[in-house]
Amino acid sequence: MRIEDEIQQKDFKDDHRRLVVNLLFTNNWLNQQFIPFFRQFGLTLQQHNVLSILRGQHPQPVCFGELQERMVDRNSNVTRLVDKLIDKGYATRDICQANRRMIEVRLTPAGMDKLQQIDEQMPSFFQRFHNLTQEEAVLASQLLDKLRG
């Protein structure tokens, strides 16, 4: 559906403004798709993002600063997110032996199991985004990369 129809606006002053509104609206739409998907696993989108980063480094630890830099939503409170994941048994936090000012975060076996459960459901979840062809998806991704410079 066209963005003009979605937000009941006749037109935009220019195509770049239309693009920005469309991106913001689409971002919110995507979040509305992801929130219930991750909720069924007892996670938020941001918690899943942290677990995915930890899995990518596993078995090596990740420090808080690196987590913050690699997050999709860089405004997330990494300390709070890690605390929640520790409470759920999905991550651990330890003081780095080489540099006692650094905190190391690691994925637990329970965290790995949770990610595997999610991975099993991802293909069917992502089917709802297949209204673009593979070529269109590649082009859209390249254009978004270009937009960010």
SERO-4910 file (N, C-alpha, C, O; in steps of 0.05 Angstrom, whole numbers):
BEGIN
 pado doro    nc1    nc2    nc3   cac1   cac2   cac3    cc1    cc2    cc3    oc1    oc2    oc3
  Met    A     17    -24      0      0      0      0     18     25      0     38     26     13
  Arg    A      9     45    -15     25     70    -17     25     84     10      5     83     25
  Ile    A     47     97     16     49    112     42     28    133     44     18    139     66
  Glu    A     20    146     22      0    166     23    -27    155     33    -42    168     48
  Asp    A    -33    130     24    -58    117     33    -56    109     62    -75    111     78
  Glu    A    -32     99     70    -28     89     97    -33    111    118    -46    107    138
  Ile    A    -22    135    112    -24    157    131    -44    178    123    -47    199    136
  Gln    A    -59    172    102    -81    190     93    -71    218     87    -82    238     97
  Gln    A    -50    220     71    -39    245     63    -40    246     32    -33    226     19
  Lys    A    -48    269     22    -51    271     -7    -24    270    -22    -21    255    -41
  Asp    A     -5    286    -13     21    287    -26     42    298     -8     36    308     14
  Phe    A     66    297    -17     89    307     -2    102    330    -17     98    332    -42
  Lys    A    116    347     -3    129    370    -17    149    361    -37    153    374    -58
  Asp    A    163    338    -32    182    327    -51    186    298    -46    178    287    -25
  Asp    A    200    284    -64    204    256    -62    222    248    -39    219    226    -28
  His    A    240    265    -32    258    258     -9    243    258     17    248    242     34
  Arg    A    225    277     20    208    277     45    190    252     45    186    240     66
  Arg    A    179    245     22    163    221     21    179    197     29    169    180     44
  Leu    A    204    195     19    222    173     26    226    171     56    224    150     68
  Val    A    232    194     69    238    194     98    213    185    114    215    169    132
  Val    A    190    195    107    165    187    120    160    158    116    152    143    134
  Asn    A    164    148     92    160    120     85    179    103    101    171     81    111
  Leu    A    204    111    104    224     95    119    216     94    149    217     73    161
  Leu    A    208    117    160    200    117    188    175    100    193    174     85    212
  Phe    A    155    102    175    131     86    177    137     57    174    127     40    190
  Thr    A    154     50    155    161     22    150    177     11    174    174    -13    181
  Asn    A    195     27    186    209     18    210    190     11    232    193    -10    245
  Asn    A    170     27    236    150     22    257    134     -3    250    128    -20    268
  Trp    A    127     -7    225    113    -30    216    129    -56    221    119    -76    230
  Leu    A    155    -54    214    173    -77    219    174    -84    249    173   -108    256
  Asn    A    177    -64    265    178    -69    294    152    -82    304    153   -100    321
  Gln    A    130    -74    293    104    -86    300    102   -115    291     87   -131    303
  Gln    A    118   -123    271    119   -151    263    137   -167    281    131   -190    289
  Phe    A    160   -155    289    180   -169    304    173   -172    334    180   -192    346
  Ile    A    160   -152    345    155   -152    374    140   -178    382    149   -191    401
  Pro    A    117   -184    370    104   -209    379    119   -234    372    117   -254    387
  Phe    A    134   -234    351    150   -257    344    170   -264    366    171   -287    375
  Phe    A    185   -244    376    205   -249    397    192   -252    424    202   -266    441
  Arg    A    169   -239    428    154   -242    454    147   -271    459    147   -280    482
  Gln    A    141   -287    438    134   -315    443    157   -331    454    153   -353    465
  Phe    A    181   -320    451    205   -333    462    214   -320    487    235   -327    498
  Gly    A    199   -301    497    206   -287    522    228   -267    519    242   -260    538
  Leu    A    231   -256    495    253   -237    489    242   -212    476    219   -212    465
  Thr    A    258   -191    477    253   -167    461    271   -168    436    290   -184    435
  Leu    A    265   -151    417    282   -149    393    311   -143    401    330   -154    390
  Gln    A    314   -124    420    341   -116    428    356   -139    443    380   -143    439
  Gln    A    341   -154    459    354   -177    473    363   -198    453    384   -209    456
  His    A    346   -203    433    354   -221    412    379   -211    397    397   -227    390
  Asn    A    381   -185    393    404   -173    379    429   -179    396    450   -186    385
  Val    A    428   -175    422    451   -180    439    459   -210    438    482   -217    435
  Leu    A    439   -227    440    445   -256    439    458   -264    412    476   -280    412
  Ser    A    448   -252    391    460   -257    364    489   -248    363    506   -262    351
  Ile    A    495   -225    374    522   -215    375    540   -234    391    562   -241    383
  Leu    A    530   -243    414    545   -261    431    550   -288    416    571   -299    418
  Arg    A    529   -297    402    533   -323    387    554   -319    365    570   -338    360
  Gly    A    555   -296    353    575   -291    332    603   -292    342    622   -297    327
  Gln    A    607   -286    367    634   -286    379    640   -312    395    663   -317    403
  His    A    619   -328    400    621   -351    417    643   -370    408    645   -375    384
  Pro    A    661   -380    424    660   -379    454    675   -355    466    677   -353    490
  Gln    A    684   -337    449    699   -314    459    679   -294    472    656   -293    463
  Pro    A    687   -280    492    669   -260    505    668   -235    488    684   -230    470
  Val    A    648   -218    494    644   -192    482    642   -172    504    628   -176    524
  Cys    A    656   -150    501    655   -129    522    631   -111    516    620   -110    494
  Phe    A    623    -96    537    599    -79    535    602    -58    512    583    -54    497
  Gly    A    625    -47    509    629    -26    488    625    -38    460    613    -25    443
  Glu    A    635    -62    456    631    -75    430    602    -82    425    592    -79    403
  Leu    A    588    -91    446    559    -96    443    545    -70    434    529    -71    416
  Gln    A    551    -48    448    538    -23    441    543    -15    412    525     -6    398
  Glu    A    568    -18    403    576    -10    376    562    -28    355    556    -18    333
  Arg    A    556    -53    362    546    -71    342    515    -74    342    504    -87    325
  Met    A    503    -61    362    473    -63    364    460    -49    340    470    -29    330
  Val    A    438    -60    331    422    -48    310    410    -22    321    411     -1    307
  Asp    A    399    -23    345    389      1    359    410     10    379    411      0    401
  Arg    A    426     29    371    449     37    387    441     54    411    458     62    427
  Asn    A    415     61    413    405     76    436    397     57    459    388     66    480
  Ser    A    400     31    454    392     12    474    411     13    498    434     20    496
  Asn    A    400      8    522    415      7    546    427    -21    549    414    -40    558
  Val    A    452    -24    541    465    -51    540    467    -63    568    463    -87    571
  Thr    A    473    -47    588    475    -58    615    448    -70    623    448    -92    634
  Arg    A    426    -56    619    400    -67    626    394    -92    610    383   -111    621
  Leu    A    400    -92    584    394   -115    567    410   -139    577    399   -161    579
  Val    A    435   -135    583    452   -158    592    442   -168    619    441   -192    623
  Asp    A    434   -150    637    423   -158    663    399   -176    659    396   -196    673
  Lys    A    381   -168    641    357   -184    636    364   -212    625    353   -232    632
  Leu    A    384   -212    606    393   -238    595    406   -256    616    403   -280    615
  Ile    A    421   -244    635    433   -259    657    411   -270    674    412   -294    682
  Asp    A    391   -254    681    368   -263    697    354   -287    684    344   -304    698
  Lys    A    353   -287    658    340   -309    644    358   -333    640    349   -354    630
  Gly    A    383   -330    647    402   -352    644    415   -355    617    427   -376    610
  Tyr    A    412   -334    600    422   -336    572    450   -324    568    462   -328    547
  Ala    A    460   -310    588    486   -297    586    499   -297    614    486   -299    634
  Thr    A    526   -293    613    541   -289    638    557   -264    635    563   -255    613
  Arg    A    565   -253    658    581   -228    658    604   -233    678    600   -241    700
  Asp    A    629   -228    668    652   -232    685    671   -209    681    671   -195    661
  Ile    A    688   -204    702    709   -184    699    732   -196    683    740   -218    689
  Cys    A    741   -181    664    764   -190    647    789   -193    665    796   -174    679
  Gln    A    802   -216    663    826   -220    679    850   -203    670    867   -195    686
  Ala    A    851   -198    644    873   -182    632    870   -152    637    889   -138    640
  Asn    A    845   -143    639    839   -115    644    815   -113    662    792   -115    652
  Arg    A    819   -109    687    798   -111    707    777    -89    704    756    -90    718
  Arg    A    781    -69    687    761    -49    682    741    -57    661    721    -44    657
  Met    A    747    -79    647    729    -89    626    711   -111    636    719   -128    652
  Ile    A    686   -111    627    667   -132    633    663   -149    608    658   -138    587
  Glu    A    666   -175    611    662   -194    589    635   -207    591    627   -216    613
  Val    A    621   -209    569    595   -222    568    597   -246    550    609   -245    528
  Arg    A    586   -268    559    587   -293    544    559   -305    541    541   -301    558
  Leu    A    555   -320    520    530   -335    516    531   -361    531    552   -375    532
  Thr    A    509   -368    544    507   -393    559    495   -415    541    484   -409    520
  Pro    A    498   -440    549    484   -461    533    454   -456    531    442   -462    510
  Ala    A    442   -446    552    413   -440    551    407   -418    530    387   -418    516
  Gly    A    425   -398    528    423   -377    508    426   -388    480    411   -380    462
  Met    A    444   -406    477    448   -419    450    423   -435    443    414   -435    420
  Asp    A    412   -450    463    387   -465    458    364   -447    450    349   -453    431
  Lys    A    362   -424    463    340   -405    457    343   -395    428    324   -393    414
  Leu    A    368   -388    421    372   -379    393    366   -400    373    356   -394    351
  Gln    A    371   -426    379    365   -447    361    334   -450    358    325   -456    336
  Gln    A    319   -446    380    290   -447    378    280   -425    360    262   -429    343
  Ile    A    292   -401    362    284   -379    346    291   -384    317    275   -379    299
  Asp    A    315   -394    312    324   -400    285    305   -419    270    301   -417    246
  Glu    A    294   -438    285    275   -458    273    250   -444    263    238   -453    243
  Gln    A    242   -422    276    217   -408    268    222   -385    248    203   -376    236
  Met    A    247   -377    245    253   -354    228    244   -357    199    233   -338    188
  Pro    A    249   -380    186    241   -382    158    212   -377    153    204   -362    135
  Ser    A    194   -388    170    166   -383    166    158   -355    173    141   -343    160
  Phe    A    172   -343    193    166   -315    199    174   -296    176    159   -278    169
  Phe    A    197   -302    164    207   -284    142    191   -287    116    194   -271     98
  Gln    A    175   -308    114    158   -312     90    141   -287     86    135   -280     63
  Arg    A    132   -274    107    115   -250    104    128   -227     90    115   -208     81
  Phe    A    155   -228     87    170   -207     74    178   -214     46    193   -200     33
  His    A    167   -236     36    175   -246      9    157   -234    -13    155   -246    -35
  Asn    A    144   -212     -8    129   -199    -29    147   -183    -48    138   -172    -68
  Leu    A    173   -182    -41    193   -171    -59    208   -195    -71    212   -215    -58
  Thr    A    216   -192    -96    233   -213   -107    261   -211    -95    267   -191    -81
  Gln    A    277   -231    -99    304   -230    -89    319   -206   -100    334   -193    -85
  Glu    A    316   -201   -125    329   -178   -138    320   -152   -125    336   -134   -120
  Glu    A    294   -149   -120    284   -125   -107    294   -122    -79    301   -100    -70
  Ala    A    296   -144    -64    307   -143    -37    336   -134    -37    344   -118    -20
  Val    A    352   -145    -56    380   -136    -58    381   -107    -65    397    -92    -53
  Leu    A    365    -98    -84    366    -70    -92    357    -52    -69    370    -31    -64
  Ala    A    336    -59    -55    327    -43    -33    349    -41    -11    353    -19      0
  Ser    A    362    -63     -6    383    -63     14    407    -45      5    418    -30     21
  Gln    A    414    -47    -20    436    -31    -31    429     -1    -30    446     16    -23
  Leu    A    404      6    -36    395     34    -35    395     44     -6    403     67     -2
  Leu    A    388     27     13    389     36     41    417     40     50    423     59     64
  Asp    A    435     22     42    464     26     47    474     52     36    488     67     49
  Lys    A    466     58     11    474     83     -2    463    107     13    477    128     15
  Leu    A    438    106     22    426    128     36    441    135     61    445    158     67
  Arg    A    451    114     76    466    119    100    494    130     94    508    139    112
  Gly    A    502    128     69    529    139     61    550    120     68    574    126     63
***
